[in-house]
């Protein structure tokens, strides 16, 4: 971590009681929290490089904790999950909001394929996603939309809004 980098913290939203379900896998949940708390927000990187930096840090930290990386979601589809362990699937989205919808789709495919029980979606809080660019996925937007879409999104999802 650079002296000018700042450690991350998060706000969460539990869609369909995801956090309560995740508490039954407390060691897995604690690994997720530990990884997020270990992340640094790069103050010296150009805004468009923040997502790349955070994704690289997530990959490194989850691999240390023996999470599978780029896991195939379904044998007939060319979709991969960012991370998976103990039937918990994680997607980190620091790019265009259209990719967030693909992540929700991947959670539902994994759920219906019986390969994951809980989805964890990591996004930046709106204040920080707006600094990266326009129409970047944000925690607030995901929370609002999932509340509206709850009837068609059966998989429990723990949504994490990251900020320095």
N, CA, C and O of each residue as an XYZ file, in Angstrom:
656
protein
N       0.836     -1.180      0.000
C       0.000      0.000      0.000
C       0.881      1.243      0.000
O       1.822      1.332      0.788
N       0.595      2.179     -0.852
C       1.273      3.462     -0.924
C       0.849      4.317      0.269
O      -0.278      4.180      0.745
N       1.708      5.180      0.754
C       1.361      6.040      1.881
C       0.144      6.909      1.610
O      -0.533      7.338      2.544
N      -0.137      7.172      0.346
C      -1.288      7.996      0.008
C      -2.552      7.179     -0.246
O      -3.617      7.750     -0.479
N      -2.451      5.875     -0.207
C      -3.627      5.028     -0.364
C      -4.404      4.993      0.946
O      -3.844      5.194      2.024
N      -5.689      4.738      0.834
C      -6.566      4.723      1.994
C      -7.259      3.366      2.046
O      -7.720      2.872      1.017
N      -7.341      2.754      3.227
C      -8.029      1.471      3.355
C      -9.523      1.627      3.093
O     -10.108      2.680      3.347
N     -10.122      0.566      2.586
C     -11.538      0.568      2.243
C     -12.387      0.177      3.453
O     -11.927     -0.509      4.366
N     -13.613      0.626      3.432
C     -14.640      0.176      4.366
C     -15.884     -0.097      3.521
O     -15.910      0.231      2.334
N     -16.909     -0.691      4.120
C     -18.083     -1.001      3.304
C     -19.382     -0.824      4.069
O     -19.433     -0.865      5.298
N     -20.427     -0.626      3.279
C     -21.810     -0.629      3.728
C     -22.438     -1.845      3.062
O     -22.059     -2.201      1.947
N     -23.387     -2.482      3.724
C     -23.975     -3.670      3.103
C     -25.499     -3.592      3.042
O     -26.151     -2.873      3.798
N     -26.019     -4.360      2.117
C     -27.461     -4.549      1.958
C     -27.687     -6.051      1.792
O     -27.036     -6.698      0.972
N     -28.606     -6.593      2.570
C     -28.890     -8.022      2.539
C     -30.178     -8.266      1.754
O     -31.276     -8.037      2.260
N     -30.033     -8.732      0.517
C     -31.168     -9.044     -0.351
C     -31.590    -10.488     -0.102
O     -30.774    -11.405     -0.197
N     -32.839    -10.681      0.210
C     -33.396    -12.022      0.465
C     -32.666    -12.718      1.632
O     -32.391    -13.916      1.571
N     -32.360    -11.958      2.681
C     -31.743    -12.487      3.905
C     -30.368    -13.104      3.676
O     -29.972    -14.035      4.377
N     -29.648    -12.583      2.697
C     -28.337    -13.144      2.352
C     -27.356    -13.098      3.520
O     -26.632    -14.065      3.756
N     -27.326    -11.994      4.247
C     -26.357    -11.906      5.341
C     -26.667    -12.913      6.434
O     -25.758    -13.492      7.029
N     -27.935    -13.118      6.695
C     -28.316    -14.111      7.700
C     -27.914    -15.514      7.247
O     -27.424    -16.308      8.050
N     -28.116    -15.818      5.975
C     -27.696    -17.118      5.441
C     -26.173    -17.220      5.488
O     -25.627    -18.261      5.854
N     -25.496    -16.148      5.120
C     -24.034    -16.144      5.118
C     -23.466    -16.315      6.530
O     -22.368    -16.846      6.700
N     -24.209    -15.866      7.531
C     -23.746    -16.054      8.915
C     -23.649    -17.528      9.291
O     -22.949    -17.875     10.242
N     -24.346    -18.404      8.555
C     -24.212    -19.843      8.799
C     -22.887    -20.373      8.248
O     -22.489    -21.501      8.542
N     -22.215    -19.551      7.449
C     -20.881    -19.861      6.915
C     -19.944    -18.761      7.416
O     -19.289    -18.076      6.631
N     -19.897    -18.610      8.724
C     -19.244    -17.448      9.324
C     -17.776    -17.314      8.952
O     -17.295    -16.197      8.758
N     -17.053    -18.421      8.848
C     -15.634    -18.307      8.484
C     -15.489    -17.768      7.051
O     -14.566    -17.004      6.766
N     -16.394    -18.164      6.159
C     -16.371    -17.662      4.784
C     -16.718    -16.173      4.772
O     -16.059    -15.383      4.095
N     -17.744    -15.799      5.516
C     -18.111    -14.378      5.607
C     -16.944    -13.571      6.166
O     -16.637    -12.492      5.657
N     -16.296    -14.079      7.201
C     -15.170    -13.352      7.795
C     -14.022    -13.180      6.804
O     -13.344    -12.152      6.817
N     -13.799    -14.176      5.947
C     -12.767    -14.037      4.913
C     -13.108    -12.899      3.958
O     -12.233    -12.125      3.570
N     -14.377    -12.797      3.579
C     -14.810    -11.720      2.688
C     -14.566    -10.363      3.347
O     -14.014     -9.453      2.728
N     -14.977    -10.240      4.591
C     -14.799     -8.980      5.324
C     -13.309     -8.656      5.465
O     -12.905     -7.505      5.298
N     -12.500     -9.661      5.768
C     -11.052     -9.438      5.894
C     -10.454     -8.936      4.582
O      -9.632     -8.020      4.576
N     -10.873     -9.542      3.469
C     -10.346     -9.122      2.171
C     -10.748     -7.673      1.882
O      -9.910     -6.867      1.478
N     -12.015     -7.343      2.085
C     -12.462     -5.968      1.818
C     -11.698     -4.986      2.703
O     -11.261     -3.934      2.236
N     -11.540     -5.327      3.971
C     -10.827     -4.426      4.884
C      -9.351     -4.282      4.529
O      -8.711     -3.308      4.925
N      -8.808     -5.241      3.789
C      -7.390     -5.168      3.402
C      -7.176     -4.348      2.134
O      -6.041     -3.989      1.819
N      -8.252     -4.047      1.402
C      -8.128     -3.312      0.151
C      -7.694     -1.873      0.403
O      -8.007     -1.280      1.436
N      -6.973     -1.333     -0.558
C      -6.620      0.083     -0.485
C      -7.203      0.804     -1.689
O      -7.239      0.266     -2.796
N      -7.652      2.016     -1.461
C      -8.159      2.851     -2.542
C      -6.987      3.677     -3.041
O      -6.431      4.482     -2.293
N      -6.609      3.489     -4.287
C      -5.406      4.145     -4.803
C      -5.635      5.617     -5.109
O      -6.396      5.953     -6.016
N      -4.994      6.479     -4.372
C      -5.192      7.913     -4.576
C      -4.350      8.463     -5.714
O      -4.634      9.550     -6.216
N      -3.314      7.733     -6.133
C      -2.434      8.242     -7.179
C      -2.736      7.679     -8.566
O      -2.087      8.056     -9.542
N      -3.710      6.786     -8.660
C      -4.058      6.169     -9.946
C      -5.138      7.005    -10.620
O      -6.027      7.539     -9.957
N      -5.054      7.114    -11.934
C      -6.087      7.812    -12.684
C      -7.429      7.123    -12.429
O      -7.462      5.906    -12.245
N      -8.535      7.872    -12.415
C      -9.838      7.291    -12.086
C     -10.172      6.010    -12.849
O     -10.711      5.071    -12.264
N      -9.862      5.958    -14.133
C     -10.207      4.762    -14.915
C      -9.380      3.548    -14.513
O      -9.730      2.429    -14.889
N      -8.294      3.727    -13.763
C      -7.467      2.613    -13.327
C      -7.852      2.037    -11.982
O      -7.301      1.020    -11.562
N      -8.793      2.673    -11.299
C      -9.180      2.223     -9.956
C      -9.770      0.821     -9.989
O      -9.402     -0.021     -9.169
N     -10.681      0.556    -10.924
C     -11.310     -0.769    -11.009
C     -10.297     -1.865    -11.263
O     -10.364     -2.932    -10.653
N      -9.361     -1.610    -12.158
C      -8.315     -2.590    -12.458
C      -7.475     -2.858    -11.214
O      -7.148     -4.007    -10.918
N      -7.132     -1.809    -10.495
C      -6.349     -1.946     -9.268
C      -7.112     -2.774     -8.219
O      -6.556     -3.701     -7.629
N      -8.380     -2.434     -7.995
C      -9.172     -3.151     -6.989
C      -9.374     -4.609     -7.379
O      -9.295     -5.492     -6.525
N      -9.634     -4.871     -8.656
C      -9.805     -6.258     -9.102
C      -8.530     -7.068     -8.884
O      -8.601     -8.228     -8.478
N      -7.380     -6.480     -9.144
C      -6.106     -7.184     -8.935
C      -5.885     -7.473     -7.451
O      -5.430     -8.558     -7.088
N      -6.204     -6.511     -6.602
C      -6.072     -6.728     -5.159
C      -7.017     -7.820     -4.677
O      -6.630     -8.685     -3.892
N      -8.267     -7.773     -5.154
C      -9.232     -8.809     -4.764
C      -8.740    -10.191     -5.176
O      -8.786    -11.132     -4.384
N      -8.275    -10.311     -6.401
C      -7.789    -11.606     -6.884
C      -6.646    -12.112     -6.019
O      -6.640    -13.272     -5.608
N      -5.693    -11.257     -5.748
C      -4.542    -11.654     -4.934
C      -4.981    -12.090     -3.525
O      -4.537    -13.125     -3.026
N      -5.839    -11.308     -2.902
C      -6.242    -11.599     -1.523
C      -7.142    -12.835     -1.427
O      -6.998    -13.629     -0.497
N      -8.065    -13.006     -2.373
C      -8.921    -14.198     -2.332
C      -8.126    -15.462     -2.652
O      -8.394    -16.517     -2.077
N      -7.156    -15.374     -3.557
C      -6.315    -16.541     -3.833
C      -5.525    -16.948     -2.591
O      -5.351    -18.140     -2.338
N      -5.053    -15.993     -1.827
C      -4.344    -16.305     -0.573
C      -5.228    -17.106      0.366
O      -4.736    -17.931      1.137
N      -6.530    -16.867      0.305
C      -7.485    -17.550      1.177
C      -8.097    -18.778      0.498
O      -9.083    -19.342      0.973
N      -7.491    -19.178     -0.622
C      -7.855    -20.397     -1.350
C      -9.257    -20.375     -1.955
O      -9.931    -21.404     -2.013
N      -9.686    -19.207     -2.401
C     -10.915    -19.109     -3.163
C     -10.603    -19.475     -4.616
O      -9.508    -19.201     -5.107
N     -11.559    -20.089     -5.294
C     -11.406    -20.359     -6.726
C     -11.647    -19.060     -7.489
O     -12.510    -18.260     -7.128
N     -10.872    -18.869     -8.545
C     -10.934    -17.646     -9.344
C     -11.400    -17.983    -10.758
O     -10.994    -19.001    -11.320
N     -12.242    -17.140    -11.329
C     -12.767    -17.326    -12.684
C     -13.367    -18.718    -12.867
O     -12.963    -19.480    -13.744
N     -14.325    -19.021    -12.030
C     -14.960    -20.341    -11.999
C     -16.099    -20.408    -13.013
O     -16.936    -19.508    -13.085
N     -16.118    -21.485    -13.794
C     -17.215    -21.664    -14.746
C     -18.519    -21.828    -13.975
O     -18.586    -22.574    -12.998
N     -19.545    -21.127    -14.423
C     -20.830    -21.131    -13.726
C     -21.721    -22.281    -14.177
O     -22.394    -22.915    -13.365
N     -21.715    -22.539    -15.461
C     -22.567    -23.588    -16.033
C     -21.818    -24.219    -17.200
O     -21.206    -23.505    -17.994
N     -21.855    -25.555    -17.320
C     -21.073    -26.211    -18.368
C     -21.455    -25.811    -19.791
O     -20.631    -25.920    -20.698
N     -22.680    -25.355    -20.001
C     -23.113    -25.002    -21.359
C     -22.909    -23.525    -21.705
O     -23.126    -23.118    -22.846
N     -22.496    -22.734    -20.730
C     -22.339    -21.301    -20.962
C     -20.896    -20.870    -20.735
O     -20.180    -21.463    -19.929
N     -20.487    -19.853    -21.438
C     -19.136    -19.325    -21.263
C     -19.145    -18.173    -20.257
O     -18.618    -17.094    -20.527
N     -19.746    -18.419    -19.100
C     -19.814    -17.430    -18.036
C     -18.940    -17.890    -16.878
O     -18.944    -19.066    -16.515
N     -18.196    -16.963    -16.305
C     -17.389    -17.307    -15.140
C     -17.704    -16.370    -13.982
O     -18.041    -15.200    -14.165
N     -17.581    -16.928    -12.788
C     -17.709    -16.141    -11.562
C     -16.329    -15.606    -11.206
O     -15.318    -16.266    -11.445
N     -16.294    -14.414    -10.636
C     -15.003    -13.865    -10.221
C     -14.349    -14.770     -9.174
O     -13.178    -15.132     -9.294
N     -15.127    -15.129     -8.143
C     -14.600    -15.949     -7.041
C     -15.700    -16.852     -6.498
O     -16.878    -16.494     -6.507
N     -15.290    -18.045     -6.019
C     -16.256    -18.940     -5.376
C     -15.557    -19.805     -4.336
O     -14.441    -20.285     -4.535
N     -16.247    -19.981     -3.233
C     -15.793    -20.879     -2.163
C     -16.995    -21.188     -1.285
O     -17.802    -20.308     -0.987
N     -17.105    -22.444     -0.872
C     -18.145    -22.839      0.082
C     -19.541    -22.441     -0.407
O     -20.403    -22.049      0.379
N     -19.742    -22.553     -1.737
C     -21.020    -22.249     -2.392
C     -21.417    -20.771     -2.272
O     -22.591    -20.419     -2.389
N     -20.428    -19.929     -2.040
C     -20.608    -18.478     -2.044
C     -19.904    -17.942     -3.287
O     -18.713    -18.183     -3.486
N     -20.632    -17.225     -4.110
C     -20.082    -16.677     -5.354
C     -19.946    -15.169     -5.212
O     -20.865    -14.493     -4.748
N     -18.792    -14.646     -5.614
C     -18.533    -13.210     -5.526
C     -18.313    -12.637     -6.922
O     -17.595    -13.202     -7.747
N     -18.952    -11.503     -7.152
C     -18.724    -10.715     -8.361
C     -18.334     -9.313     -7.909
O     -19.010     -8.724     -7.067
N     -17.268     -8.784     -8.452
C     -16.828     -7.418     -8.172
C     -17.047     -6.597     -9.430
O     -16.544     -6.944    -10.499
N     -17.795     -5.509     -9.308
C     -18.120     -4.713    -10.485
C     -17.781     -3.248    -10.247
O     -18.444     -2.551     -9.479
N     -16.725     -2.800    -10.932
C     -16.283     -1.408    -10.815
C     -16.341     -0.713    -12.178
O     -15.684      0.303    -12.406
N     -17.150     -1.294    -13.083
C     -17.254     -0.749    -14.432
C     -18.665     -0.301    -14.750
O     -19.454      0.006    -13.856
N     -18.969     -0.270    -16.026
C     -20.255      0.195    -16.526
C     -21.403     -0.576    -15.895
O     -21.298     -1.777    -15.644
N     -22.488      0.119    -15.644
C     -23.639     -0.484    -14.980
C     -24.198     -1.675    -15.757
O     -24.797     -2.566    -15.154
N     -24.020     -1.712    -17.063
C     -24.526     -2.848    -17.840
C     -23.887     -4.158    -17.389
O     -24.519     -5.211    -17.474
N     -22.658     -4.111    -16.919
C     -21.982     -5.317    -16.446
C     -22.569     -5.809    -15.116
O     -22.505     -7.000    -14.812
N     -23.128     -4.912    -14.341
C     -23.778     -5.300    -13.083
C     -24.965     -6.227    -13.369
O     -25.197     -7.189    -12.637
N     -25.703     -5.937    -14.422
C     -26.834     -6.799    -14.778
C     -26.348     -8.187    -15.174
O     -27.001     -9.183    -14.865
N     -25.223     -8.259    -15.845
C     -24.649     -9.563    -16.187
C     -24.263    -10.319    -14.921
O     -24.416    -11.539    -14.861
N     -23.769     -9.618    -13.921
C     -23.416    -10.262    -12.654
C     -24.651    -10.827    -11.962
O     -24.604    -11.930    -11.420
N     -25.749    -10.089    -11.974
C     -26.997    -10.582    -11.387
C     -27.445    -11.838    -12.142
O     -27.876    -12.813    -11.527
N     -27.344    -11.811    -13.457
C     -27.689    -12.973    -14.277
C     -26.808    -14.166    -13.893
O     -27.306    -15.285    -13.769
N     -25.505    -13.936    -13.705
C     -24.591    -15.028    -13.336
C     -24.962    -15.613    -11.976
O     -24.884    -16.825    -11.779
N     -25.363    -14.757    -11.040
C     -25.809    -15.269     -9.735
C     -27.012    -16.188     -9.906
O     -27.066    -17.267     -9.315
N     -27.970    -15.762    -10.709
C     -29.193    -16.550    -10.879
C     -28.921    -17.864    -11.606
O     -29.510    -18.889    -11.263
N     -28.044    -17.849    -12.595
C     -27.678    -19.099    -13.290
C     -27.007    -20.052    -12.301
O     -27.325    -21.241    -12.279
N     -26.095    -19.551    -11.496
C     -25.411    -20.399    -10.504
C     -26.409    -20.953     -9.491
O     -26.329    -22.118     -9.102
N     -27.333    -20.124     -9.074
C     -28.350    -20.556     -8.106
C     -29.227    -21.652     -8.697
O     -29.463    -22.680     -8.062
N     -29.706    -21.428     -9.911
C     -30.576    -22.411    -10.555
C     -29.818    -23.672    -10.974
O     -30.418    -24.737    -11.119
N     -28.513    -23.557    -11.165
C     -27.672    -24.714    -11.508
C     -27.168    -25.442    -10.257
O     -26.453    -26.440    -10.352
N     -27.548    -24.936     -9.107
C     -27.169    -25.541     -7.819
C     -25.646    -25.554     -7.602
O     -25.095    -26.516     -7.066
N     -24.985    -24.481     -8.025
C     -23.542    -24.385     -7.785
C     -23.194    -23.300     -6.773
O     -22.053    -23.220     -6.318
N     -24.178    -22.456     -6.414
C     -23.946    -21.428     -5.396
C     -25.255    -21.160     -4.660
O     -26.340    -21.225     -5.237
N     -25.121    -20.860     -3.380
C     -26.291    -20.572     -2.539
C     -26.464    -19.080     -2.271
O     -27.577    -18.601     -2.053
N     -25.353    -18.356     -2.291
C     -25.364    -16.935     -1.947
C     -24.468    -16.189     -2.924
O     -23.391    -16.663     -3.283
N     -24.923    -15.023     -3.346
C     -24.102    -14.149     -4.162
C     -23.641    -12.957     -3.351
O     -24.395    -12.418     -2.540
N     -22.410    -12.549     -3.568
C     -21.880    -11.342     -2.947
C     -21.454    -10.425     -4.090
O     -20.611    -10.786     -4.910
N     -22.042     -9.247     -4.129
C     -21.740     -8.285     -5.179
C     -21.017     -7.099     -4.564
O     -21.542     -6.438     -3.667
N     -19.806     -6.831     -5.050
C     -19.008     -5.709     -4.562
C     -19.039     -4.586     -5.583
O     -18.726     -4.783     -6.757
N     -19.421     -3.409     -5.116
C     -19.509     -2.214     -5.947
C     -18.959     -1.030     -5.157
O     -18.832     -1.102     -3.934
N     -18.638      0.037     -5.841
C     -18.271      1.264     -5.148
C     -19.537      2.016     -4.750
O     -20.574      1.885     -5.401
N     -19.450      2.795     -3.690
C     -20.543      3.698     -3.341
C     -20.619      4.761     -4.438
O     -19.623      5.046     -5.103
N     -21.797      5.342     -4.621
C     -22.054      6.272     -5.731
C     -21.040      7.424     -5.787
O     -20.566      7.776     -6.867
N     -20.712      8.002     -4.650
C     -19.772      9.130     -4.636
C     -18.465      8.755     -5.337
O     -17.878      9.567     -6.052
N     -18.018      7.514     -5.121
C     -16.732      7.075     -5.674
C     -16.873      6.543     -7.091
O     -15.964      6.709     -7.903
N     -17.998      5.906     -7.401
C     -18.194      5.441     -8.783
C     -18.317      6.638     -9.722
O     -17.867      6.580    -10.867
N     -18.928      7.727     -9.237
C     -19.037      8.936    -10.066
C     -17.673      9.553    -10.358
O     -17.506     10.219    -11.380
N     -16.697      9.344     -9.479
C     -15.353      9.874     -9.710
C     -14.623      9.088    -10.809
O     -13.724      9.614    -11.465
N     -15.022      7.825    -10.998
C     -14.387      6.992    -12.023
C     -14.901      7.352    -13.411
O     -14.137      7.398    -14.375
N     -16.206      7.607    -13.501
C     -16.777      7.924    -14.803
C     -18.288      7.989    -14.732
O     -18.874      7.892    -13.654
N     -18.917      8.155    -15.888
C     -20.378      8.215    -15.924
C     -20.949      6.818    -16.134
O     -20.343      5.973    -16.793
N     -22.107      6.599    -15.568
C     -22.836      5.334    -15.706
C     -22.055      4.127    -15.186
O     -22.129      3.033    -15.746
N     -21.307      4.348    -14.103
C     -20.570      3.268    -13.441
C     -21.483      2.648    -12.388
O     -22.187      3.367    -11.679
N     -21.478      1.339    -12.282
C     -22.314      0.633    -11.309
C     -22.039      1.159     -9.905
O     -20.895      1.443     -9.547
N     -23.110      1.286     -9.111
C     -22.940      1.755     -7.734
C     -23.800      0.936     -6.775
O     -24.807      0.343     -7.161
N     -23.375      0.923     -5.522
C     -24.094      0.237     -4.450
C     -25.533      0.750     -4.363
O     -26.470     -0.044     -4.285
N     -25.708      2.049     -4.374
C     -27.044      2.629     -4.193
C     -27.996      2.211     -5.314
O     -29.163      1.907     -5.067
N     -27.493      2.199     -6.530
C     -28.339      1.797     -7.657
C     -28.700      0.319     -7.555
O     -29.853     -0.058     -7.765
N     -27.717     -0.514     -7.232
C     -27.988     -1.954     -7.108
C     -29.014     -2.221     -6.016
O     -29.938     -3.011     -6.211
N     -28.860     -1.575     -4.886
C     -29.807     -1.763     -3.779
C     -31.219     -1.365     -4.202
O     -32.172     -2.110     -3.970
N     -31.352     -0.203     -4.815
C     -32.661      0.278     -5.251
C     -33.287     -0.683     -6.263
O     -34.467     -1.015     -6.158
N     -32.518     -1.117     -7.216
C     -33.070     -1.985     -8.259
C     -33.388     -3.380     -7.736
O     -34.389     -3.971     -8.141
N     -32.561     -3.916     -6.848
C     -32.856     -5.244     -6.299
C     -34.108     -5.232     -5.438
O     -34.839     -6.222     -5.397
N     -34.365     -4.131     -4.753
C     -35.608     -4.034     -3.978
C     -36.818     -4.109     -4.910
O     -37.839     -4.703     -4.564
N     -36.696     -3.504     -6.091
C     -37.783     -3.535     -7.073
C     -37.876     -4.908     -7.731
O     -38.975     -5.398     -7.989
N     -36.716     -5.540     -8.008
C     -36.671     -6.809     -8.740
C     -36.725     -8.052     -7.852
O     -36.441     -9.153     -8.325
N     -37.077     -7.899     -6.599
C     -36.998     -9.030     -5.660
C     -37.829    -10.244     -6.078
O     -37.502    -11.368     -5.700
N     -38.882    -10.040     -6.841
C     -39.711    -11.167     -7.259
C     -39.048    -12.013     -8.340
O     -39.388    -13.185     -8.503
N     -38.105    -11.432     -9.082
C     -37.475    -12.195    -10.161
C     -35.998    -12.496     -9.875
O     -35.286    -12.985    -10.752
N     -35.543    -12.210     -8.671
C     -34.156    -12.514     -8.278
C     -34.195    -13.380     -7.018
O     -34.059    -12.863     -5.909
N     -34.378    -14.693     -7.181
C     -34.538    -15.559     -6.010
C     -33.267    -15.797     -5.189
O     -33.364    -16.158     -4.016
N     -32.098    -15.606     -5.764
C     -30.874    -15.901     -5.023
C     -30.608    -14.838     -3.964
O     -30.670    -13.644     -4.259
N     -30.313    -15.255     -2.736
C     -29.902    -14.279     -1.722
C     -28.587    -13.620     -2.148
O     -27.648    -14.295     -2.571
N     -28.537    -12.293     -2.030
C     -27.337    -11.548     -2.426
C     -26.962    -10.559     -1.335
O     -27.796     -9.800     -0.841
N     -25.689    -10.586     -0.972
C     -25.146     -9.624     -0.019
C     -24.418     -8.577     -0.842
O     -23.403     -8.874     -1.471
N     -24.925     -7.364     -0.841
C     -24.375     -6.295     -1.669
C     -23.469     -5.430     -0.789
O     -23.887     -4.945      0.263
N     -22.233     -5.247     -1.233
C     -21.274     -4.457     -0.473
C     -20.917     -3.187     -1.240
O     -20.482     -3.245     -2.390
N     -21.102     -2.059     -0.599
C     -20.738     -0.764     -1.170
C     -19.421     -0.319     -0.589
O     -19.344      0.017      0.593
N     -18.382     -0.313     -1.403
C     -17.025      0.004     -0.935
C     -16.742      1.494     -1.057
O     -17.189      2.160     -1.990
N     -15.985      1.994     -0.087
C     -15.531      3.381     -0.127
C     -14.297      3.527      0.754
O     -14.100      2.767      1.702
N     -13.460      4.530      0.418
C     -12.274      4.751      1.266
C     -12.668      5.413      2.584
O     -11.808      5.676      3.424
